Amino acid sequence: MTMLLPDHAGALLASNLHNREVLAQLARPAYAVHIRQDDMVPTGCSRVGGLPDLPADMAWPEWQEQALKFIAQINLTELPPMPDRHLLPSQGMLYFFYGIDCGDEPHPYGTSPEERGLAQVIHVDVPVEPLASRSEPDNMPWLAAEERHIDLEGCMQFSLESTFPDAEHPVWQRLAPDRTSWGTIWDYTREVIAIASGKVEPPLPRRWHQILGHPRPMQSAVGYDVESNLTGEPPGEEPARSNWYRRAEEWELLFQILDMGGDCSLYYVIRRNDLLAQKFERAWWARQCT
């Protein structure tokens, strides 16, 4: 079945919104991920939670000799066509793990370069046939093994969505540094959502797991969070300040998942050049809560 991407950019271009041409160019396609809860979960499906389906020769990811919690797996052959599909490998499995109760925090936020490896993204180019469900190892921390972190577990279903930069996205430092010709960025964001969705009044933010596209932060912009955690706050002097924001713009969303009853989101991100080179070992993460 062919999926149609909502023409939110077209709706913006047809509007009277100020700077609509620039705004339409900022639209990014994404996969909205919905969970199908079935009694039987087929081996190798794209799934959230539960136990991973791993190749026999793949070691369970660890950080400082502690097992990481399995978060999700994406069977890349299941992703439907869309304009940014080429950013991900065409086949194989993409695994997401997270170090619950492995570091100083029960749920690490990715606030220091010293935490590298506490969240891992692993691509394995393997067909489904040799995969098998793997039980959690004995060195899984107690909290990770006992607590339920994701409300809905099961196979993924995909729909296509257009996404836009949030009100604090680093792109505005480049496009609207004084924010005068755009009005307040918050008002702009609400208006864009309203026009793009065809509603008169801006709707409440929709919540789903998401692959690619612009992330939907629960606090500050995700790229800003990650860059400041890794390199410090933006400097005050030019050109260092502009260079810092350019680097913050480079972070691409791989996967966003709601956890803890939807009150928190876990964001796996990667710099665009590393994504194009499929260097998933360079991915980073952020965690935000309301």
N, C-alpha and C positions, 0 to 999 in steps of 0.2 A: 504494500500500500504506500503510495506517495504521500509524504507529509508536506503541507504547505507552511512556509514561514510567514507569520503575520507581517503585513507590510506596514510596520510602524513608521519606517523611514518615509514611505510614500505619504502617509497621513500627515507627517510633519511638513513635508514639502508643499502639500496642498493647503497648509494652514497659513495664518497671518502671524505666526510666532516670529519674533525678532531673531535674526541669525539662524533661521530654520535650515539653511543649506549646510552650515557647519554642524548643527545638531544632528541632522539626518546622517551625515557621514560618520558620526560617532556611534551609531547603532551597531551592535555586535550580536550575531546569532548565537544561540545557546541551546543545549538540550535540557529541558526541564525533566527531572527524574521523579517518577511516581512509583510507589511500591505496590506490587501485586502480591497479596497474601494468599498463598496456596498451601494446601497440606503437603503436597509433593513439590520439592524444589529441584529441578533438573540439574545435574552436574554441569558446571561450566556456564551457567547463565550469569548475566550481569546481576549482581546482588548486593544488598546492603545487610550487614550484620550476619550473625550465625557463624558458621565455620567456612574457611576458604577452601576452594578446590585448587590444589597445588600439584605441580609435577613431582614425581617421586624424588628427583635429585635436587629439589630446591630446599635449602635450609630455611627454617622459620626465622624471620628477622628479629634481631635482638639489639639492645642498647645496654652496654656495660653488663653483659651476661644476664640481662633480664629480657624475657620475651615481650614483644610488642603486641598490642591488641589488634586483631583484624577488624577493619572498618568496612571495606567494600572491595569488590572486584568488578571490572568492566570487561566483558567480552567484546573486543573492538569490532568484531564482524557484525555485531548486532546494532551498531550505531547507524541510523538512517542517513542518507545523503543530506548535506546542507553546506552553505558556502565555506565554513571554516573546518569542515571535516578533515581536510588535509593536514591540519595541525597535529593530529594524532596518528599513530601508526595504523596501517590498514588492517592488521590482524594481530592475533595474540591476546594475552590477558594483561590488564593493568591493575595492579594490586595496591591498596592503600592500608597502611598500618600506622598505629599511633601508640605512644608510650604512656599509657595510663598507669599512674603510681610508680613510674620508673625513675623520675627525677625528684627535684625538690618540691614540686607541686603535684597533687594528685592528677590534675589535668593540665599539663604544661601548655604555655601560651606562645612558645617560640620567641622568647624575649631576649635571648642571648645566643651569639654564635657558638658558645660552648655546648648548646643543646643539639647541635647537628646530629642527626641520626635518631632523635626521639620520635620523629615522624618520617616515614619512608614511603616512596612511590617506586614500584618495581614493575618493569615491563618484561614479560617473558613471551617470546615468539614461539608459541606452542599450540597445536590444535587441541580441541576439547577432549578427544578420545583418551589420551593417557592421564588426564587429570583425575584426582581423587580427593574426596573430603578429608581434611586433616584435623584431628583433635588438637586442642590447645596443649602446649608442652607444660611440663611440671614447673618450669621456672617462670610461669606467668604470675605477676604480682597478684596478691589476694584481691585487691580492690578491682582490678581489671577482670579477674575471673568471676567475681561474685556479683558485682553491680550490673544492672542493665542500663546501657548508655544510649541505646537507640530504640525508640518506641515501636516502630514498625520495621520488621525484618522480612525480607523476601526478595524475589526477583524484581528487576527494574523494568519499567515501561517508560518510553521516551515520547515527548512531544517537543515541538520546536517553538522557541520564543525569541523575540528581539529584546535585547537588554541595552541599557543606557548607563553612562557614568553616574555615580551617586553625587550628592551635593558637595562632598569634600574630596572628590577624586583629584589626584595630582594633575590631571590634564588641564584643570581650570587655572593653575598657576601659569600655564603657557598661553591659554586662549583668552583668559579674562583675569589678568593679574590684579586689576583694580576693581573688577566686578561692578563697574558702574553701568556700562552699556547693556548688561544682561539683567539688570535688576538684581535682587538677591538670588543666589544660586539655589537656595531652598525653594523659593517661589517658582523659579524656572523648572526645577526638578518635578514639582507637583504638576505644573502645566504640561510638561512633556508627557508625563504618564497619562494625564487626562486625554490629551489629543491622540496619543498613540493607541490608547485603548478604546477610543470612540466614545468616551463618557464625558458628560458635562462637568461633573464634579470629580476631582482626583480620587481614585479608589484607594483603599488601604493596601499596603504592600502585600503582594502574594508570596506565599511561602512554599518552597519546594526544595528538594535537593537539586543541584545544577552542575552540569559539565560545560566548561568553556564559557565564553561571554564575559560581561562585566559582573563582578561579584556584587552581592547584595549585603552590605555590611549591617551589623547590628549596633556598631559604635562608629568609630572613625573609619576613613577609607582604608581598605585592606592593604593596598600598595604602600600607603603612607605608614601604616602600622609596621609592616614587614621591613621596609627600608630603615625606619627609625630604630627598630629593634636590632638590626644588624650593623648599622653604621652610625647611629646617633641621630639626634634631631637635626633638621635642616639648618645650615649655617645662615647667618644674617647678611653676609656680603656676597656681591656678585663678582665673578660668574659662578662661584661655588654653589650658591643657592639654586640657580637654574639647573646646574648639572645634577644636583641632588634630586630635584623634582623629576628630571628626565629619567634618572635611574628608578625612581619610585613608579613612574609610568610603565616601565618595562616588565613589571610583574604581571603575568598572565594567570588567570584562574584555570586550574585543572579540574578541581572538583570541590564543591561546597556541599556540606551535609549538615542538616539540623540534628542536634542531639539534646539530651536531657529534657525531653518533653517539648522541644522547639524553642527553649529559652536561650540556647547557645547554638553557635554555628562554628564548625571546623572548616577552615579554608586551606586547601592545598594549592600552592602557587609555584610558578617557575618563571624565570626570565625568558623572554620570547626567543632569544637566540639559542638558549639551551633547549627550549621546547622544539624548535625546528630541527635541532641536532639530535633530538630524542635522548638527551642526557638527563634522564629522570632522577638520577642520583643527586642532582643539584637542586631538586625541588625543596621548598621550605613550606612553612605552615603558619597560620595564625588562628587563634581561638578568641571569639568574642561572645559576650553574653548580654542580655538585656538587663 
